[in-house]
Amino acid sequence: MGLRDDLERFREVGEERREDLKEFISYGDLGASGSKDIKIPIKVVDLPEFKYDRLDMGGVGQGKGGTPDVGQPLGQPEPGDGEGEDGDPGEEGAEHEYYEMDPEQFAEALDEELGLELEPKGKEVVEEVEGDFTDITRSGPHSTLDFERLFKEGLKRKLAMDFDEEFVREAMKVEGTTAREVFEWCRENNILVSMAWIEDEWSRIPDDERGAWASFAEMEENVERTTAIQRIRREGLREIPFRREDERYRHPEVIEKKQSNVVVVNIRDVSGSMRETKRELVERTFTPLDWYLTGKYDHAEFVYIAHDAEAWEVERDEFFGIRSGGGTRISSAYELAKEVLDERYPWREWNRYVFAAGDSENSSNDTKERVVPLMQEIDANLHAYVETQPGGTAINATHAEEVERSLGEQGNVVVAYVSEPDDVIDAIYTILSTEATAE
């Protein structure tokens, strides 16, 4: 195995780190990735190799100034290649490359990592196409006539209406009977024969054969009655009684192709209490969710809403870094979210997710009186609230608990708690697994 093969093998070993999404999401540099390309760092392993100095005039293994005597001090090492004079130890970062994934690949990898089974729901009809000829109509071009169905219907009628003509003719030879009595006897024995057929055949019975049987009972004991199947096997199928009403025409099934559209409303508390650590936990939770849902759906759009006591829509680049000094009224964000969704993303056409995050601190009674009713009014696949409280819940951080207590049994509402980066994966799993099981 050569050095090039070794290098490829070491790179493969390095790429195995991409499978550890949990570490990347909790501690990796999410900011290096965009909305459509996720870059997961790979450590490149440098292999040892020989380097030759062509300008060195000494011989191999001679060194400078000859070979030192045994016990001779070597002196202080001289500066050489690889020893920086200005930099401090560890100042330069290690060499990295990136394993790039698109959102669809990221979603597949996260599904595998967390054991998720989220199936996107198509809503908007974007195309109607003709499928297989599985639909049936009573009229249509002759070329689409379903001959197989027509034959089956006629055959069923043949089997239901067919009767043993010879058996009935023998009944006409019963002594002293009339055509009417033979007809009534046929009805009693479930022989489907018309009075007109009996009258027509009655005239064809020779006089010397009449009175051959003393009674219908005697005739039945001495004459074998055959079934329609036996007669078809013996004589073949001479005719099938087709009717116009049996005709059916094959028609292509119209298939509606639906596009699975999704809009994700990300809401973040930017009030004075949301310091850097809390903001980072929000970013680590929301960013993978954005990638995941982008990969799952045909078309994804995102709305970013920041709020303190008031709410306003922002761009994604501003969303995770913005901070104000105001108080907190979470309902202001839900009021704006409802307005945006109603105007731009109708529920009949869009899958809707509303994700909110903050430290659970809210103005008095706002959660119970305004936020909870608004969450109930906003139709969505899933409502999620992520509490970010490093070190545990503060005394006045009650919003998450109130939402969970009021709406926890609703099925499409979930609350997750993140106090450190290690909690992020659990929060993501809690949110997405709730969506996967919601009706």
C-alpha positions as CSV (number, residue, x, y, z in Angstrom):
1,M,0.0,0.0,0.0
2,G,1.5,3.3,-1.1
3,L,1.5,6.7,0.6
4,R,-1.4,7.9,-1.6
5,D,-3.5,5.0,-0.6
6,D,-2.7,5.7,3.1
7,L,-3.7,9.3,2.6
8,E,-7.1,8.3,1.1
9,R,-7.6,5.8,4.0
10,F,-6.8,8.5,6.6
11,R,-9.2,10.9,4.9
12,E,-12.0,8.3,5.1
13,V,-11.3,7.9,8.8
14,G,-11.6,11.6,9.1
15,E,-14.9,11.7,7.2
16,E,-16.5,9.3,9.7
17,R,-16.8,12.4,12.0
18,R,-19.6,13.7,9.8
19,E,-21.8,10.9,11.1
20,D,-21.5,12.3,14.6
21,L,-24.2,15.0,14.0
22,K,-24.9,15.2,17.7
23,E,-21.4,16.7,18.4
24,F,-21.6,19.0,15.4
25,I,-25.0,20.4,16.4
26,S,-24.2,20.8,20.0
27,Y,-20.6,22.2,19.7
28,G,-19.8,22.7,16.0
29,D,-19.5,25.9,14.0
30,L,-23.0,26.2,12.6
31,G,-22.2,29.7,11.3
32,A,-19.9,28.3,8.6
33,S,-23.0,26.7,6.9
34,G,-25.7,28.4,4.8
35,S,-29.3,27.6,4.4
36,K,-28.7,25.2,1.5
37,D,-25.3,23.8,2.3
38,I,-24.3,22.3,5.6
39,K,-20.5,22.1,6.2
40,I,-19.4,19.7,8.8
41,P,-15.6,20.0,9.6
42,I,-13.3,17.1,8.9
43,K,-9.9,16.8,10.6
44,V,-7.3,16.1,7.9
45,V,-4.6,13.7,9.2
46,D,-1.2,14.6,7.9
47,L,1.0,11.5,7.2
48,P,4.7,11.5,8.0
49,E,6.9,11.9,5.0
50,F,10.6,12.3,4.1
51,K,11.9,15.7,3.0
52,Y,15.3,16.2,1.3
53,D,17.4,19.4,1.3
54,R,19.2,19.5,-2.0
55,L,21.3,22.4,-0.9
56,D,22.8,20.6,2.0
57,M,26.4,19.7,1.1
58,G,26.9,17.2,3.9
59,G,26.8,13.5,3.4
60,V,24.0,11.3,4.6
61,G,24.2,10.9,8.4
62,Q,27.3,13.2,8.7
63,G,25.6,16.3,10.2
64,K,27.7,19.5,10.5
65,G,31.3,19.6,11.6
66,G,31.8,15.8,11.7
67,T,30.6,13.3,14.2
68,P,30.7,14.4,17.9
69,D,32.8,12.4,20.4
70,V,31.1,10.2,23.0
71,G,29.9,12.4,25.9
72,Q,30.4,15.7,24.0
73,P,27.6,18.2,24.8
74,L,25.3,18.9,21.9
75,G,24.6,22.5,22.9
76,Q,21.3,24.4,22.5
77,P,19.1,23.5,19.5
78,E,19.3,26.0,16.7
79,P,16.1,27.5,15.1
80,G,15.0,25.6,12.1
81,D,12.1,24.7,9.9
82,G,8.9,24.2,11.8
83,E,9.9,26.4,14.8
84,G,8.0,29.7,14.7
85,E,9.7,32.6,16.4
86,D,6.7,35.0,16.6
87,G,3.7,32.7,17.2
88,D,2.6,31.2,20.5
89,P,2.1,27.5,20.9
90,G,-1.4,26.5,19.6
91,E,-2.0,29.9,18.1
92,E,-2.7,28.5,14.6
93,G,-5.7,26.3,14.1
94,A,-5.4,22.8,12.7
95,E,-6.1,22.2,9.0
96,H,-9.7,21.4,8.3
97,E,-11.8,20.4,5.4
98,Y,-15.6,20.2,5.2
99,Y,-18.0,17.4,4.4
100,E,-20.8,19.2,2.6
101,M,-24.4,18.1,2.8
102,D,-27.5,19.5,1.4
103,P,-30.6,19.8,3.6
104,E,-32.1,16.6,2.2
105,Q,-29.0,14.6,3.1
106,F,-28.9,16.3,6.5
107,A,-32.6,15.3,7.1
108,E,-31.9,11.7,6.1
109,A,-28.8,11.6,8.4
110,L,-30.7,13.1,11.3
111,D,-33.6,10.7,10.8
112,E,-31.1,7.8,11.0
113,E,-29.3,9.3,14.0
114,L,-32.4,10.0,16.1
115,G,-34.7,7.3,14.7
116,L,-37.3,9.8,13.4
117,E,-40.1,8.9,11.0
118,L,-41.5,12.3,9.9
119,E,-43.5,12.1,6.7
120,P,-44.2,15.5,5.0
121,K,-47.8,16.2,4.0
122,G,-48.6,17.4,0.5
123,K,-51.2,20.1,0.5
124,E,-51.1,22.4,-2.6
125,V,-52.2,20.7,-5.9
126,V,-49.7,21.7,-8.5
127,E,-50.5,19.2,-11.3
128,E,-53.2,16.7,-12.3
129,V,-51.9,13.8,-14.4
130,E,-53.5,10.7,-15.9
131,G,-52.6,7.5,-14.2
132,D,-53.5,3.9,-14.9
133,F,-56.9,3.0,-16.5
134,T,-58.5,2.1,-13.2
135,D,-61.6,4.2,-13.2
136,I,-64.7,2.9,-14.9
137,T,-67.5,4.9,-16.7
138,R,-70.7,3.9,-18.5
139,S,-69.8,5.6,-21.8
140,G,-66.6,6.3,-23.7
141,P,-64.7,5.6,-27.0
142,H,-65.2,2.0,-28.2
143,S,-61.4,1.5,-28.0
144,T,-61.7,1.8,-24.2
145,L,-64.5,-0.8,-23.8
146,D,-63.6,-3.2,-21.0
147,F,-64.2,-6.5,-22.9
148,E,-63.0,-8.5,-19.9
149,R,-65.6,-7.0,-17.6
150,L,-68.3,-7.3,-20.3
151,F,-67.5,-11.0,-20.8
152,K,-67.6,-11.7,-17.0
153,E,-70.9,-9.9,-16.6
154,G,-72.4,-11.9,-19.5
155,L,-71.0,-15.2,-18.2
156,K,-72.5,-14.6,-14.8
157,R,-75.8,-13.9,-16.4
158,K,-75.4,-17.1,-18.5
159,L,-74.7,-19.2,-15.4
160,A,-77.6,-17.6,-13.5
161,M,-80.2,-18.0,-16.3
162,D,-79.1,-21.2,-17.9
163,F,-81.2,-24.3,-17.3
164,D,-81.2,-28.0,-18.3
165,E,-83.6,-27.9,-21.3
166,E,-83.7,-31.7,-21.6
167,F,-84.7,-32.0,-18.0
168,V,-87.6,-29.6,-18.5
169,R,-88.6,-31.5,-21.7
170,E,-88.8,-34.7,-19.7
171,A,-91.1,-32.9,-17.2
172,M,-93.5,-32.1,-20.1
173,K,-93.9,-35.9,-20.6
174,V,-95.5,-36.4,-17.2
175,E,-98.9,-38.0,-17.6
176,G,-101.9,-35.6,-17.4
177,T,-99.8,-32.4,-16.9
178,T,-100.3,-29.1,-18.7
179,A,-97.8,-26.4,-19.8
180,R,-98.9,-24.2,-16.9
181,E,-98.3,-27.0,-14.4
182,V,-94.8,-27.6,-15.8
183,F,-94.0,-23.8,-15.5
184,E,-95.1,-23.7,-11.9
185,W,-93.1,-26.9,-11.2
186,C,-90.0,-25.2,-12.7
187,R,-90.5,-22.2,-10.5
188,E,-90.8,-24.4,-7.4
189,N,-87.5,-26.0,-8.3
190,N,-85.6,-22.7,-9.1
191,I,-85.5,-23.5,-12.8
192,L,-85.5,-20.1,-14.6
193,V,-87.5,-20.7,-17.7
194,S,-90.1,-18.6,-19.3
195,M,-93.7,-19.6,-20.0
196,A,-93.2,-18.7,-23.7
197,W,-90.3,-21.2,-24.0
198,I,-92.4,-23.9,-22.4
199,E,-95.4,-23.3,-24.7
200,D,-93.1,-23.3,-27.7
201,E,-91.5,-26.6,-26.7
202,W,-94.8,-28.1,-25.6
203,S,-96.0,-28.3,-29.1
204,R,-92.8,-30.2,-30.2
205,I,-93.3,-33.1,-27.8
206,P,-94.4,-36.2,-29.8
207,D,-97.8,-37.7,-28.7
208,D,-96.3,-41.1,-28.2
209,E,-93.9,-39.8,-25.6
210,R,-96.5,-38.1,-23.5
211,G,-97.4,-40.0,-20.3
212,A,-93.9,-41.5,-20.1
213,W,-93.8,-40.6,-16.4
214,A,-96.6,-41.0,-13.8
215,S,-95.5,-38.0,-11.8
216,F,-92.8,-35.3,-11.5
217,A,-91.3,-37.3,-8.6
218,E,-90.9,-40.4,-10.7
219,M,-89.3,-38.3,-13.5
220,E,-86.8,-36.7,-11.1
221,E,-85.8,-40.1,-9.7
222,N,-85.0,-41.4,-13.2
223,V,-83.6,-38.4,-15.1
224,E,-80.3,-36.8,-14.1
225,R,-80.3,-33.0,-13.9
226,T,-77.1,-31.4,-15.1
227,T,-75.6,-28.2,-14.0
228,A,-74.7,-25.3,-16.2
229,I,-70.9,-26.0,-15.7
230,Q,-71.4,-29.6,-16.7
231,R,-73.2,-28.6,-19.9
232,I,-70.6,-26.0,-20.8
233,R,-67.8,-28.6,-20.3
234,R,-69.7,-31.1,-22.4
235,E,-71.1,-28.9,-25.2
236,G,-68.9,-25.8,-25.0
237,L,-70.0,-22.2,-24.6
238,R,-72.1,-21.4,-27.6
239,E,-73.4,-18.0,-26.7
240,I,-73.2,-15.4,-23.9
241,P,-76.2,-13.0,-23.3
242,F,-74.5,-9.6,-23.4
243,R,-76.5,-6.5,-22.6
244,R,-76.0,-2.8,-23.1
245,E,-76.1,-2.2,-19.3
246,D,-73.0,-4.5,-18.9
247,E,-70.8,-2.2,-21.0
248,R,-68.1,-0.3,-19.1
249,Y,-65.4,1.9,-20.4
250,R,-62.0,2.2,-18.9
251,H,-61.0,5.7,-17.9
252,P,-57.6,6.9,-16.7
253,E,-57.4,7.8,-13.0
254,V,-56.8,11.5,-12.4
255,I,-53.9,11.8,-10.0
256,E,-53.4,15.0,-8.1
257,K,-49.7,15.8,-7.6
258,K,-49.4,17.8,-4.4
259,Q,-46.4,19.9,-3.4
260,S,-45.4,19.6,0.2
261,N,-45.0,23.3,1.1
262,V,-43.8,24.3,4.5
263,V,-43.5,27.6,6.3
264,V,-41.5,27.8,9.6
265,V,-42.1,30.8,11.8
266,N,-39.2,31.2,14.2
267,I,-39.9,33.5,17.1
268,R,-37.1,34.7,19.5
269,D,-37.1,36.7,22.6
270,V,-34.6,39.5,22.2
271,S,-35.3,41.3,25.5
272,G,-32.6,42.4,27.9
273,S,-32.5,39.2,29.8
274,M,-31.6,37.2,26.6
275,R,-27.8,37.3,27.0
276,E,-25.2,35.7,24.7
277,T,-25.3,32.1,26.1
278,K,-29.1,32.0,25.8
279,R,-28.9,33.3,22.2
280,E,-26.4,30.7,21.3
281,L,-28.7,27.9,22.6
282,V,-31.6,29.2,20.5
283,E,-29.4,29.2,17.4
284,R,-28.2,25.7,18.0
285,T,-31.7,24.5,18.3
286,F,-33.4,26.5,15.5
287,T,-30.7,26.1,12.8
288,P,-30.8,22.3,12.6
289,L,-34.6,22.4,12.6
290,D,-34.5,24.8,9.6
291,W,-32.1,22.5,7.8
292,Y,-34.2,19.4,8.6
293,L,-37.5,20.8,7.5
294,T,-36.0,22.3,4.3
295,G,-34.7,18.8,3.5
296,K,-38.1,17.2,4.2
297,Y,-40.4,19.4,2.1
298,D,-40.5,20.3,-1.6
299,H,-40.6,24.0,-0.8
300,A,-39.7,25.7,2.4
301,E,-40.0,29.3,3.5
302,F,-39.1,30.9,6.8
303,V,-40.4,33.8,8.8
304,Y,-38.2,35.3,11.5
305,I,-39.9,37.3,14.3
306,A,-38.0,39.1,17.1
307,H,-39.8,40.5,20.1
308,D,-39.4,42.2,23.4
309,A,-42.6,43.9,24.5
310,E,-43.3,44.5,20.8
311,A,-42.7,42.2,17.8
312,W,-41.2,42.8,14.4
313,E,-40.2,40.7,11.4
314,V,-36.4,40.4,10.6
315,E,-34.1,38.7,8.2
316,R,-32.4,35.5,9.1
317,D,-28.9,37.2,9.4
318,E,-30.3,39.5,12.1
319,F,-32.4,37.0,13.9
320,F,-29.8,35.3,16.1
321,G,-27.7,38.4,16.9
322,I,-30.2,41.1,17.6
323,R,-30.8,42.2,21.1
324,S,-32.9,45.0,22.6
325,G,-33.2,46.3,26.1
326,G,-37.0,46.3,26.5
327,G,-39.3,44.1,28.6
328,T,-41.1,41.0,27.4
329,R,-44.5,40.4,26.0
330,I,-44.5,37.1,24.1
331,S,-48.1,37.5,22.8
332,S,-46.9,40.3,20.6
333,A,-44.9,37.7,18.6
334,Y,-47.9,35.4,18.2
335,E,-50.1,38.2,17.1
336,L,-47.7,39.1,14.3
337,A,-47.2,35.4,13.5
338,K,-51.0,34.9,13.1
339,E,-51.2,38.0,10.9
340,V,-48.4,36.8,8.6
341,L,-49.7,33.2,8.3
342,D,-53.3,34.3,7.6
343,E,-52.1,36.7,4.9
344,R,-49.3,34.8,3.2
345,Y,-49.6,31.1,4.1
346,P,-53.1,29.7,4.1
347,W,-53.5,26.5,6.1
348,R,-55.1,24.6,3.2
349,E,-52.0,25.0,1.1
350,W,-49.1,25.1,3.6
351,N,-47.7,23.0,6.4
352,R,-47.1,25.4,9.2
353,Y,-44.6,25.2,12.1
354,V,-44.4,27.8,14.8
355,F,-41.2,27.6,16.9
356,A,-40.6,30.0,19.7
357,A,-37.7,30.3,22.1
358,G,-36.7,32.4,25.0
359,D,-35.9,32.2,28.7
360,S,-39.6,31.7,29.7
361,E,-39.8,35.2,31.3
362,N,-43.0,37.0,30.3
363,S,-45.1,39.8,31.5
364,S,-47.7,39.0,34.1
365,N,-50.7,36.9,32.9
366,D,-49.7,37.3,29.2
367,T,-49.1,33.6,28.8
368,K,-52.5,32.5,30.1
369,E,-54.6,35.3,28.8
370,R,-53.1,35.9,25.4
371,V,-50.4,33.4,24.3
372,V,-52.3,30.2,25.0
373,P,-55.5,31.4,23.2
374,L,-53.4,32.6,20.2
375,M,-51.6,29.2,19.9
376,Q,-55.0,27.5,19.9
377,E,-56.2,29.9,17.1
378,I,-53.2,29.4,14.9
379,D,-53.6,26.2,12.8
380,A,-50.2,24.5,12.6
381,N,-48.7,21.1,12.3
382,L,-46.7,21.9,15.4
383,H,-46.2,24.6,18.0
384,A,-43.0,24.3,19.9
385,Y,-41.5,26.5,22.7
386,V,-37.9,26.1,23.7
387,E,-36.9,27.4,27.1
388,T,-33.2,28.4,27.2
389,Q,-32.1,28.9,30.8
390,P,-28.4,28.1,31.4
391,G,-28.0,26.7,34.9
392,G,-31.7,25.8,35.4
393,T,-35.0,27.6,35.5
394,A,-35.2,31.1,37.1
395,I,-37.9,31.8,39.6
396,N,-39.9,34.1,37.3
397,A,-39.4,31.9,34.2
398,T,-42.9,30.3,34.1
399,H,-44.0,30.6,30.5
400,A,-42.9,27.2,29.3
401,E,-44.5,25.5,32.3
402,E,-47.8,27.4,31.7
403,V,-47.9,26.4,28.0
404,E,-47.1,22.8,28.8
405,R,-49.8,22.7,31.5
406,S,-52.4,24.4,29.3
407,L,-51.7,22.8,25.9
408,G,-49.6,19.7,26.6
409,E,-52.4,17.3,25.9
410,Q,-53.4,19.0,22.6
411,G,-51.1,16.8,20.5
412,N,-49.5,19.4,18.3
413,V,-47.9,21.5,21.1
414,V,-44.5,20.6,22.6
415,V,-42.2,22.3,25.2
416,A,-38.5,21.6,25.3
417,Y,-35.9,22.7,27.9
418,V,-32.3,23.6,27.0
419,S,-29.9,24.6,29.7
420,E,-26.6,23.6,28.0
421,P,-25.4,22.5,24.5
422,D,-25.8,18.8,25.4
423,D,-29.6,19.4,25.8
424,V,-30.0,20.6,22.2
425,I,-30.2,17.2,20.6
426,D,-32.8,16.0,23.1
427,A,-34.8,19.1,22.4
428,I,-34.7,18.6,18.7
429,Y,-35.8,15.0,19.1
430,T,-38.6,16.0,21.4
431,I,-39.9,18.5,18.9
432,L,-39.6,16.4,15.7
433,S,-40.8,13.2,17.4
434,T,-43.9,15.0,18.5
435,E,-44.6,16.1,14.9
436,A,-44.1,12.6,13.7
437,T,-46.8,11.2,16.0
438,A,-49.2,14.1,15.9
439,E,-52.5,13.3,14.1
